[in-house]
Amino acid sequence: MVEPKKREFKPTLETKLTREDFMRVDALAKAERKSKSELVREAVLWYLEHKDELASKQRETETVLAIRHRDSEAVTRGNLLNVPLSVTG
């Protein structure tokens, strides 16, 4: 007796893109000889796998920018007060 095949659950996802973005996806899919669905599927899966890493890098970038801003303000305040800045080391 042959067992019937189990149906694999493959939900679909629909989204809207600007015409420009659609054309970019279309061109890249053609260049890589993939379907647009395959290309977008790979992009979504890559994003899901790297989301935490990307968020961490974003936080690091924001921290670095905040430190630079703080340092820049400190230098500006020092210059306004004619305080000589020296580096020791």
C-alpha positions as CSV (number, residue, x, y, z in Angstrom):
1,M,0.0,0.0,0.0
2,V,1.4,3.4,-1.0
3,E,1.1,6.1,1.7
4,P,-0.3,9.4,0.5
5,K,2.2,12.3,0.4
6,K,2.0,14.7,3.2
7,R,1.3,18.2,2.0
8,E,4.0,20.6,3.0
9,F,2.8,23.8,4.5
10,K,4.3,26.7,2.5
11,P,2.5,29.9,3.4
12,T,2.8,32.8,1.0
13,L,3.7,36.4,1.7
14,E,2.6,39.3,-0.3
15,T,4.2,42.8,-0.3
16,K,4.1,46.0,-2.4
17,L,7.2,47.6,-3.8
18,T,7.7,50.9,-5.6
19,R,8.1,50.5,-9.3
20,E,11.8,51.4,-9.0
21,D,12.4,48.7,-6.3
22,F,10.4,46.1,-8.3
23,M,12.6,46.8,-11.4
24,R,15.7,46.5,-9.2
25,V,14.6,43.1,-7.9
26,D,13.6,42.0,-11.4
27,A,17.0,43.0,-12.9
28,L,18.9,41.3,-10.1
29,A,16.9,38.1,-10.4
30,K,17.6,38.0,-14.1
31,A,21.3,38.7,-13.5
32,E,21.5,35.8,-11.0
33,R,19.2,33.6,-13.1
34,K,16.7,33.2,-10.2
35,S,13.0,33.9,-9.9
36,K,12.0,37.1,-8.1
37,S,10.4,34.9,-5.4
38,E,13.6,33.0,-4.9
39,L,15.6,36.2,-4.7
40,V,13.2,37.8,-2.2
41,R,13.0,34.6,-0.1
42,E,16.8,34.5,0.2
43,A,16.9,38.2,1.2
44,V,14.2,37.7,3.9
45,L,15.9,34.6,5.3
46,W,19.3,36.3,5.3
47,Y,17.8,39.3,7.1
48,L,16.1,37.0,9.7
49,E,19.4,35.2,10.3
50,H,21.4,38.5,10.8
51,K,18.8,40.7,12.4
52,D,20.3,40.6,15.9
53,E,23.8,41.3,14.5
54,L,22.5,44.2,12.5
55,A,20.6,45.7,15.5
56,S,23.8,45.3,17.6
57,K,25.9,47.1,15.0
58,Q,23.3,49.9,14.8
59,R,23.4,50.3,18.6
60,E,27.3,50.4,18.5
61,T,27.1,53.0,15.7
62,E,24.7,55.2,17.7
63,T,26.9,54.9,20.7
64,V,30.0,55.9,18.8
65,L,28.2,58.9,17.3
66,A,27.0,60.0,20.7
67,I,30.5,59.8,22.1
68,R,31.9,61.8,19.1
69,H,29.2,64.4,19.6
70,R,30.0,64.7,23.3
71,D,33.7,65.0,22.6
72,S,33.1,67.6,19.9
73,E,31.0,69.6,22.3
74,A,33.6,69.3,25.0
75,V,36.3,70.6,22.6
76,T,34.1,73.4,21.5
77,R,33.4,74.4,25.1
78,G,37.1,74.2,25.9
79,N,37.9,76.5,22.9
80,L,35.3,79.0,23.9
81,L,36.8,79.2,27.3
82,N,40.3,79.4,25.9
83,V,41.2,76.3,27.8
84,P,44.3,74.7,26.3
85,L,43.9,71.1,25.4
86,S,46.8,68.9,26.2
87,V,47.3,65.2,25.6
88,T,49.2,63.3,28.2
89,G,50.6,59.9,27.7
